[in-house]
Amino acid sequence: MTESTTKMISRFLVFCSACLLALNVAAAEAPDALVKRVSEEVLEIVKQDQAIRNGDIKKITALVDAKVLPHFDFQRMTALAVGRDWRAANAEQKKRLTEEFKALLVRTYANAVTSYSNQKLVVKPLKMKAGETEVLVRSEVLQPGAQPVQLDYWLEQQGDAWKVFDVVVAGISLVTNYREQFAKEVRDNGIDGLISTLAAKNKSLETSAAAKTARK
């Protein structure tokens, strides 16, 4: 094989790789489209499933696992909520913190699902600059007989996907809202104390949900 032929093949492979990369980027779902699609899919499932609205925790968990969790970066959310104390945690503590905070957020989401009453989500048009890797997707939850609630999502591009790392409800950041509580717990009882507090909270919520389901 001549040197010129080798160069030609190399250039062709580079060109093919560039085309594939362009196709992948083009195929990536826009962050506002992602929020709209996932929200509509979840609301439609909840609307059609009485068991979920009645608090069936197994069904709710399955719904959240399948439709919601893949689009969230829980480690970054946990790091933001814990704040500067995150740097002091070891690898195992970070893992435990992320697991417990994720469980807490899932329980919070489950409670919101059970209170569904014909709400609709309207996602506002997103103006995103070329090359941006973090964006804020704004939306409103329309509720029958009540004022709309502002619901915004911060997303980060990770490869070809967008992941949510914060949720802002009526102007209040979810991760910032937890930061002060977490900082106080760490000051008083250390990282392990925060993990224990989150675990106890999750256990309490699990017990309450089970009791609520049993009464229905």
Salt bridges, closest charged atoms under 4 A:
GLU3 OE2 - LYS7 NZ 3.67
GLU29 OE2 - ARG37 NE 2.84
GLU40 OE2 - LYS36 NZ 2.68
GLU41 OE2 - ARG37 NH1 3.32
GLU41 OE1 - LYS67 NZ 3.21
ASP49 OD2 - LYS59 NZ 3.10
GLU99 OE2 - LYS95 NZ 2.81
GLU100 OE2 - ARG96 NH2 3.77
GLU134 OE2 - ARG76 NH2 2.91
GLU140 OE2 - LYS124 NZ 3.92
ASP152 OD2 - ARG138 NH1 3.25
GLU156 OE1 - ARG76 NH1 3.26
ASP188 OD2 - LYS184 NZ 2.89
